[in-house]
Amino acid sequence: MTMLPQPGTKKLGLVIDLDICVGCHACAVACKEWNDGGDFGPLPDENPYGKEPLGVWFNRVHSYEVTGDGRRETGDKAQVSNALPSLSSGFPSPAMTVHFPRSCLHCETPECVTVCPTGASYKRAEDGIVLVDEDKCIGCKLCSWACPYGAREYSEQRGVMQKCTLCVDRIYNESFDEIDRQPACVMACPTRARHFGDLGDVDSAVSKLVAARGGYDLMPEMGYKPVNKYLPPRPRRDGSTCTSAKAAPEAIDPTKLPPLLRWMDKILSR
């Protein structure tokens, strides 16, 4: 069993804004591209264009319909739907779509680390990032069974477990300009729905964002204290308010239309 280090003051992680995530998967693709050739790659795919593709993705995006009466999943991971208990309140009955990015949450007390029999899964004391030493991994999958978030990815080709690294080989790369020392998913997000920083510092930009927007933990009842936070969608205006402001459509007299349009109107009105 792997021991956890003493909790540190620095807790690097992500803040994901569900209000402006559009589900474009740019974060997933950028993550795949960077890590496929980085220190923690490759991220192999099997039968990528066939009926049953299989591959390793550190970041995945799921989509859900949320209504005022409850929620209905349209994605492919049922366990993540439990993360949306607060989203159904305050919304009108018409459904809205919530795009939910999912990756390792770099928990403060990750059970995926403590169940590892070889020490391959470990948590860094200096910044709280959870990593996998693939030289020690025997592919037993105990860590994936212990993770309630489904954040571990087993490589059938390599026989080892892989996961989000917060692009640790990028954020500490001094050959990059400081502005570029962020995870690839954060750099690629076109709507700026992803933020990176030190969530252990109450004065950091990400901590202030979480406090201002009511950011929350994913499945806090599990007790693993995820470092990553989610910002809930903002309440939408009632649909009737929007429609009442619209001007009534102007009535059109078919007899005043050009001959071609009068003919089309006659055909389409049958």
C-alpha positions in Angstrom: 0.0 0.0 0.0 1.3 3.4 -1.0 1.4 6.1 1.7 0.2 9.7 1.1 2.6 12.6 1.9 1.9 15.2 4.5 -0.6 17.7 3.0 1.2 20.7 1.5 0.1 24.3 1.1 0.4 24.2 -2.7 -2.5 22.5 -4.4 -2.4 22.9 -8.2 -5.6 22.1 -10.0 -8.2 23.1 -12.5 -11.4 25.1 -12.2 -14.0 24.3 -14.9 -16.8 26.6 -15.7 -19.9 24.6 -16.7 -21.7 27.8 -17.7 -19.5 28.5 -20.7 -18.2 25.1 -21.7 -19.6 24.4 -25.2 -18.6 20.8 -25.4 -16.3 21.4 -28.4 -13.7 18.7 -27.1 -10.8 21.1 -27.9 -9.5 20.4 -24.4 -9.6 16.6 -25.0 -7.9 16.8 -28.3 -5.2 19.2 -27.1 -4.5 16.9 -24.1 -4.2 13.9 -26.4 -1.9 15.8 -28.7 0.5 17.1 -26.0 0.7 13.9 -23.9 0.9 11.5 -26.9 4.5 12.7 -27.5 5.3 14.0 -24.0 7.0 12.4 -21.0 3.8 10.4 -20.2 2.9 9.2 -23.7 2.2 7.7 -26.0 -1.6 7.5 -25.6 -2.4 4.6 -28.0 -5.6 4.0 -29.9 -7.0 0.7 -31.1 -9.3 0.4 -34.1 -9.9 4.2 -34.0 -12.1 4.2 -37.2 -13.9 0.9 -36.5 -17.2 0.1 -34.8 -15.6 -0.4 -31.4 -12.8 2.1 -31.0 -10.6 1.9 -27.9 -8.1 4.4 -26.7 -6.5 6.3 -23.9 -7.8 9.8 -23.2 -6.8 11.8 -20.1 -9.7 14.2 -20.6 -13.2 13.3 -21.8 -16.3 15.5 -22.2 -19.8 14.2 -21.5 -23.1 16.0 -22.3 -26.3 16.0 -20.2 -29.8 17.4 -20.4 -30.9 19.2 -17.3 -34.5 20.2 -16.7 -36.5 21.8 -13.9 -38.0 18.4 -13.1 -34.7 16.5 -12.9 -31.9 15.5 -15.1 -31.4 13.0 -18.0 -28.1 11.7 -19.1 -27.2 11.8 -22.8 -23.5 10.9 -22.3 -21.9 7.6 -21.8 -20.7 7.7 -18.2 -23.5 7.2 -15.7 -21.4 7.8 -12.6 -20.8 11.4 -13.6 -24.5 12.3 -13.6 -24.3 12.2 -9.8 -22.1 15.3 -10.0 -25.0 17.5 -11.1 -27.4 17.5 -8.1 -27.5 21.3 -7.8 -28.0 22.1 -11.5 -31.7 21.1 -11.8 -32.9 23.8 -9.3 -33.9 27.2 -10.5 -34.2 26.3 -14.2 -37.4 26.4 -16.3 -38.9 23.1 -17.5 -37.4 23.3 -21.0 -34.2 21.2 -21.1 -30.7 22.8 -21.2 -27.5 21.0 -22.1 -24.6 20.9 -19.7 -21.2 19.8 -21.1 -19.2 18.1 -18.4 -15.4 17.7 -18.8 -14.0 14.9 -16.8 -10.4 14.1 -15.8 -8.3 13.3 -12.7 -9.3 15.6 -9.9 -5.9 15.3 -8.0 -7.7 14.6 -4.7 -6.1 15.5 -1.4 -6.8 12.0 -0.1 -6.8 9.8 -3.2 -7.7 6.2 -2.6 -6.2 5.3 -6.0 -2.8 6.0 -4.5 -3.3 4.2 -1.2 -4.5 0.9 -2.9 -1.5 0.8 -5.2 0.6 -2.3 -4.2 3.8 -1.2 -6.0 3.9 2.6 -5.3 3.3 3.3 -9.0 0.5 5.7 -8.1 1.8 8.5 -5.9 0.9 12.1 -4.9 3.6 14.8 -5.0 4.1 16.6 -1.7 5.3 19.8 -3.4 2.2 20.6 -5.5 -0.4 17.9 -4.8 -0.3 16.5 -8.3 -1.2 12.7 -8.5 1.0 10.8 -11.0 1.7 7.3 -12.2 5.2 5.8 -12.4 4.8 3.5 -15.4 8.1 1.7 -14.6 6.5 0.5 -11.4 2.9 -0.1 -12.7 2.0 -3.8 -13.1 -1.4 -3.1 -14.6 -3.4 -4.6 -11.8 -6.2 -2.0 -12.2 -6.7 -1.6 -8.4 -6.4 2.2 -8.8 -9.1 2.4 -11.5 -11.5 0.3 -9.3 -10.8 2.6 -6.4 -11.4 5.9 -8.3 -15.1 6.8 -8.2 -14.7 9.4 -11.0 -13.5 7.0 -13.7 -10.4 9.1 -14.2 -7.9 6.3 -14.7 -7.2 5.0 -18.3 -5.8 1.6 -18.8 -3.6 1.1 -21.9 -4.3 -2.3 -23.4 -1.3 -2.0 -25.6 1.2 -0.9 -22.9 -0.3 -2.8 -20.0 -0.1 0.2 -17.7 -2.4 2.7 -16.1 -2.3 6.3 -17.4 -4.0 9.5 -16.3 -4.1 13.3 -16.4 -0.8 14.7 -15.2 -1.9 18.4 -15.2 0.8 18.6 -17.9 3.5 18.6 -15.2 6.1 18.3 -18.0 4.7 21.6 -19.4 3.9 23.8 -16.4 7.4 23.5 -15.1 9.1 23.8 -18.5 11.4 26.9 -18.1 12.0 27.0 -21.9 8.4 28.2 -22.3 7.2 31.7 -21.7 5.5 32.0 -18.3 2.2 32.6 -19.9 2.5 29.2 -21.7 3.2 27.2 -18.6 -0.3 25.9 -18.3 -1.9 22.6 -19.0 -2.6 22.0 -22.7 -6.4 21.8 -22.1 -6.4 25.3 -20.5 -4.4 26.8 -23.4 -6.7 25.3 -26.0 -10.1 26.1 -24.5 -11.7 28.7 -26.9 -14.3 29.9 -24.4 -11.9 30.2 -21.5 -14.0 27.7 -19.5 -10.9 26.1 -17.9 -8.6 27.8 -15.4 -5.4 26.6 -13.8 -3.7 27.7 -10.6 -3.0 27.1 -6.9 -6.2 26.2 -5.1 -4.3 26.0 -1.8 -3.8 29.8 -1.9 -7.0 31.7 -1.0 -5.7 34.8 -2.7 -5.0 33.1 -6.1 -7.2 34.0 -9.1 -8.7 30.5 -9.2 -9.6 30.4 -5.5 -11.3 33.8 -5.8 -13.2 32.6 -8.8 -14.4 29.5 -6.9 -15.5 31.7 -4.0 -17.3 34.2 -6.2 -19.1 31.6 -8.3 -19.9 29.0 -5.7 -17.6 26.4 -7.1 -18.0 22.9 -5.7 -16.4 19.5 -5.3 -17.4 16.6 -7.5 -19.1 14.0 -5.3 -17.9 15.4 -2.0 -19.7 12.6 -0.1 -16.9 10.3 -1.1 -14.5 12.2 1.2 -11.6 12.3 -1.2 -11.5 16.1 -1.3 -10.9 16.8 -5.0 -8.6 19.7 -5.7 -10.3 20.5 -9.1 -13.5 22.5 -8.8 -16.6 23.0 -11.0 -18.5 26.3 -11.4 -22.2 25.7 -11.9 -24.2 27.2 -14.7 -25.8 30.5 -14.0 -29.6 30.6 -13.8 -31.2 31.4 -17.2 -34.0 33.9 -17.7 -37.5 32.5 -17.9 -38.4 31.8 -21.6 -41.6 33.8 -21.3 -39.7 37.0 -20.5 -37.7 36.6 -23.7 -40.6 35.9 -26.0 -42.8 38.7 -24.6 -40.3 41.3 -25.8 -40.4 40.1 -29.3 -42.5 42.0 -31.8 -45.4 40.3 -33.4 -44.6 39.0 -37.0 -45.9 41.3 -39.7 -48.8 40.0 -41.7 -48.1 39.4 -45.4 -50.7 39.8 -48.1 -50.1 37.0 -50.7 -51.8 39.0 -53.4 -49.0 41.7 -53.2 -46.2 39.2 -53.7 -44.3 38.8 -57.0 -45.8 36.1 -59.3 -43.1 33.5 -58.5 -43.6 33.9 -54.7 -47.4 33.8 -55.1 -47.0 30.5 -57.0 -44.6 29.1 -54.3 -47.0 30.2 -51.5 -49.9 28.5 -53.3 -47.9 25.2 -53.7 -46.6 25.2 -50.1 -50.0 26.0 -48.7 -51.7 22.9 -50.1 
